[in-house]
Amino acid sequence: MAVSNNITAFLNFIALMCSIPIISAGIWLASKPDNECIRWLRWPLICIGIAFLVVTLTGFVGAYWKKEGLLGVYLVCMFILIVLLLVLLVLAFVVTRPNGAYSVAGVAFREYRLAGFSSWLRDHVTGDDNWPGIRSCLAETQICPKLAQNYVSAADFFAAHLSPIQSGCCKPPAICGFQYSSPISWAAPANIAASPDCYAWNNDPSQLCYNCDSCKAGLLGNLRHEWRKANIILIVTVVVLIWVYIIACSAYKNAQTEELFRRYKHGWA
């Protein structure tokens, strides 16, 4: 019994350590300017990571002080949390698989089409109910003003590797044919009828292309890039957690078998 409990306690310590990358990934995602403007995307990972931390501490206490009831609760809760994390991973992988990026001749950055992203992301992030608040939030950030500080000449700007949100929200689409004045100031469109985004562009720093479909697509491009990075960490973590859970279940079963054998041996069965 003691050996099995020690094994379970050690496994809980490993699982507890696994909660750290989950919480860290959640904090990293929440700290991104685009995620700051999409509040409901900020907390799922942090909440799941904290739940793992609490559950593994419960399991550690149960194993260390030989509380079989706590161990049973721990195993049930761990199973639920692993399933939730798997569901989140699958959902994140599916909805971030489509990529609306396309190359533009003569520039280092890429531009983005809203139709190129999953319909689920478009509906839940850039729908009419959500976009006005997100648009106002983006306009208050320093994402676009920083471009004017970092790039002066047109050559430097067109050679820059802009983020999707910078490419989509801070400048007009290349198809419009605007002439470069500064990263957030453009003049004399040659082909304003090429896209509704060409009409939506405004040199006012509070307007820019925040009303453009290209801005919505750029936001989704940023989310896709960040979540796919986080997914790599989460995949490794969930594999370790599943391995730990299977061994913990085996140790718990062995502990119960040892206890039954001990009771039978002493005539308590």
N, C-alpha and C positions, 0 to 999 in steps of 0.2 A: 504493500500500500504506500509506504513512504517513498519508495523508488518511483512509482507511477506518479505520485503527487509532485515529486521533485522535477520529473520530466515535464509534467503539465505546467508547472511554474516557470520553467525555463522557456518553454514554447510560448507562454503568455508574454514573457519578456520580449521575445522576438516579435510577436504580434504587436506589442506596444510600440516597439521601434518602427514598425511598418506604418503606424498611424502618423508618424512625423512627416514622411514624404507626401502623404495624402493631404495633411493640413498645409504643408509648405506649398504644394501645387495649387491648392485653393487660394492661399494668400497671394501667390504670384499672379494667378489669374485675376483676382479681385483688385490687384494694384494697377492693372493695365488701364489706360485712359478709356478705351472702348468699353471694357467691362464695368468701369465706374459709372457709365451711363446706362447700363443694362442691369438694374439692381437684382433681378431675379436670377441672373446667371452668376452672381458673385458668391453665393453662399452654399450651394449644394455640396461641393467637395469639402469645404471647411466643416460643415455640420456632420458629414459622414466621418471625417477624420476624427473629430471630437468624440463622436459616438463610439468609434473603434477604441479610442483612448480610454473612455469610461468602462467599456465592456471588458477590455483586456485587463484593466486594473481590478475589476470584479473577479475575473478568472484567476488572476495572480493571488488575490486574497483567499479565494476559495481553495486553491491548491496548497498554498503555504500553511493555512490553518485547518486544512482537511475538512472544508465545508462542502459536502457533496451537493447540497441544494444550490449553492452559489455556482458550483461548476456546471450543474445542469442548466441553470439560467444563462450562464456564459456561453455554453455550446449552442443553445437555441438562438440567442441574440447574435452570436458570431455568424451563424448560418444566414440569418436574415440580412445582416449588414453586407456579407460577401455577395449575396444575391443582388442587393441594391446597387453595390459597386459595379457588378457585372452588367446590370441593366443600364447604368449610367455610361459605362464604357461602350457598350454596343450602340446605344443611342447616339453618343458623341461621334463614334466612328461612322455610323450610317449618315448622319446629317451633315458631317463635314467632308464626306467623300467627294461630292461634286465640287468642281473648282471653276469659278467664272473668270479666271485670269486669261488675258491674251496679250501678246507682245505688240509693241508699237515700234515702227522703224525709226532708227536714229536716236533712241533714248534707252537708258539703262533700266528704267523702271517698267512695270507692267500696269495695264489698266484692267478694269473689271466690269463684267456684265452681270446685272442683277439676275437675269434669267438663268445664268450658269450655276446658281446655287440651289440647294434643296428647297423645295416648296415649304417644308416645315420651318426652316430658318427664316425664310422670307415672311411667312405668315406671323410668326411669333416675335420677330425682331423688328421688321421694317413695315409692318402693317399700319394702317391709318390710326389705329388706337394707340400704338406705341411710339411711332416715329416722331411726332411733334415734341414729346418730352426728351427723346434721345437727341434730336436735332438741336434743341436748346442747350442741352448739356454739352454736346460736342463744341458748339460755338463758344462756350465759356472756357474750354480747355486751351492749352497753349500748343496744341498739335500743329496748327497752321502758322501761327505767328513765329514759331521757332524756325520754320523754313526760311522766312525772310531774314532771320538773323544768321542762319548758317550758309546761305547761298546768295551770292551777289550777281555773278555773271550767268548768262544763259547757258554757257558751256558747262559750268559747274553744276547747274541745276539739272540739265538733261543727262549728265553723267552720274547723277546721284541715284542710289538704290532706295527709293522712297518706299515707305510701308504702304500696304494697301489702302489704309484710311487716309494717308497723306496724298496718295495718287488720286483717290476718288473724290475727296472732299475739299482739298485745298487749291485745286486748279481745274480749269475746264477740260473736258475730253479732247484728245488730240484731233479727233475727226472734225471738230468745230473750226479749226484753223485760226484760233486766237494767236495774237502776236505777244511774245514775252516782254513784259516790263519788269516784273519781279516775280518771285515765286507765288505771290498771292495777288498780283495785279496784272491783268492781261487786256489787250486792246485790239480793235479792228478785226472782228471775226470774218473770215473769208467764206465760211460755209455754215451760217447760223441755222439754216433749215435742216442740217444733217441729223439733228437729234433734239428732242425736247430739252435735254440738259444744256444745250447751247443757249436757249432762252432763259433758263433758270440761273445761269452764272451771273454773279454780281460782284463787283470789286469791293463792295462794302465788307470789311473784315468780319462783320457779324452775319453776313449772308453767304459770300463765296459760293460754293457748290453744295451747301448743306441741304438744299432742297432737290438735289439731283439724284437720279437713280444710280449714278456712278458712285455717289457718296454712300448710299445704302449698300451697294455691292462692295465698296471698299471696307465698310464696317464688317460685313460678313466675311470678307477675305482675311481681315485681322483676326476675327474670332476663330476661323478655321485654322489659321496658322498656329495660334496660341494653344487651342485645344488639342491639336494633333501633337504638339510638343508635350503637353501634359499627359496625353494618353500613353506615351512611351514609359513614363515614370509609373503610371497607374497599372499598366499591364504587368510590369515586373513585380510591383507590390502585390497585386491580386494573386499572381502565381505563388508567391511566397506565402501569402495568407492561406490559400487553399491547401498548400502542403502542410503548413502548421496546423490547420484545422483537422485534417485527416489524421495526423499523428496524435493530436490532442484527443480526438474521439477514441482512438485505439487505446491510449493511455488511460482514459476515463473508464472504458469498458474493462480493461485489465484490473483497474483499481476496484471496480465493483465485484469482479470475479474473485479477487483476492479476499475481499471483505466477506463475501458469501462463504468462501472456503474456510475462513477463520471462524466464522460463526458456527458453521457446521461442525468443525473440528472440536469446538468447545461445547457442542450439544445445544446451540441456540436455534438451529434451523427448525 
